[in-house]
Amino acid sequence: MIVSKGGFRELQVWQKSKELAIAVYRIANEGELSRDFGLREQMRRAAVSVCSNIAEGDERETDKESIRFFISRKDRQPN
C-alpha cells in the first residue's frame, strides 16, 4: 500500500491537514467570521474534507485504487 502499516495518521500531509482544520475552526469562531454562518460553515467543511479524503483514500484495497481516488479528489478541486 501507499500508506505505511501505521496508516494515514503517520503521513505528514494528513497531520498538517488536521492542524489546518483545527486552526480554521478556531479562527472561524472569532470576530466577523463567527457571525457569518454560511462562510464559517463552508470554511469548516473545506478544511475537514482534506484530512477526510486522505483517510478515505487509505481505505482502498490497492495502491492503484488509492491513487485513482486521490486523483479524482484532486480533479474535483476548483482551480
C-alpha positions in Angstrom: 0.0 0.0 0.0 1.0 3.6 -0.4 0.5 4.3 3.2 2.7 2.6 5.7 1.3 -0.1 8.0 0.9 2.6 10.6 -1.8 4.1 8.5 -2.6 7.6 7.2 -2.1 9.2 10.6 1.7 8.8 10.0 1.6 10.9 6.8 2.8 14.4 7.3 0.2 15.7 4.8 -2.6 14.2 7.0 -1.1 15.6 10.2 -0.7 19.1 8.6 -4.3 18.9 7.2 -5.6 18.1 10.7 -3.7 21.1 12.1 -5.2 23.3 9.4 -8.7 22.1 10.2 -8.2 22.8 13.9 -6.9 26.3 13.1 -9.8 27.0 10.7 -12.3 26.0 13.5 -10.6 28.3 15.9 -10.4 31.3 13.5 -14.0 30.8 12.4 -15.2 31.3 16.0 -13.7 34.8 16.2 -14.7 38.2 15.0 -16.8 38.7 11.9 -16.5 35.1 10.8 -18.3 33.9 13.9 -21.4 35.8 12.7 -21.3 34.8 9.0 -22.8 31.3 9.4 -22.6 30.4 5.7 -19.0 31.3 5.2 -17.9 29.9 8.5 -19.5 26.5 7.8 -18.2 26.4 4.2 -14.6 27.0 5.6 -15.0 24.3 8.2 -16.3 21.7 5.7 -13.5 22.5 3.2 -10.8 22.2 5.9 -12.2 18.9 7.2 -12.6 17.4 3.7 -8.8 17.4 3.2 -8.0 15.1 6.1 -11.2 13.1 5.5 -10.2 12.4 1.8 -6.8 11.2 2.9 -8.3 8.9 5.4 -10.8 7.6 2.9 -8.1 7.0 0.3 -6.2 4.9 2.8 -9.2 2.5 3.0 -8.8 1.5 -0.7 -7.7 -2.1 -1.3 -4.8 -1.5 -3.6 -2.2 1.2 -4.3 -3.8 1.7 -7.8 -7.2 2.3 -6.2 -5.8 4.7 -3.7 -4.0 6.7 -6.4 -7.2 6.8 -8.5 -9.1 8.0 -5.5 -6.7 10.8 -4.7 -6.5 11.9 -8.4 -10.3 12.0 -8.6 -10.4 14.2 -5.5 -7.8 16.5 -6.8 -9.7 16.9 -10.1 -12.8 18.0 -8.1 -11.0 20.9 -6.6 -11.6 24.4 -8.1 -8.7 26.0 -9.9 
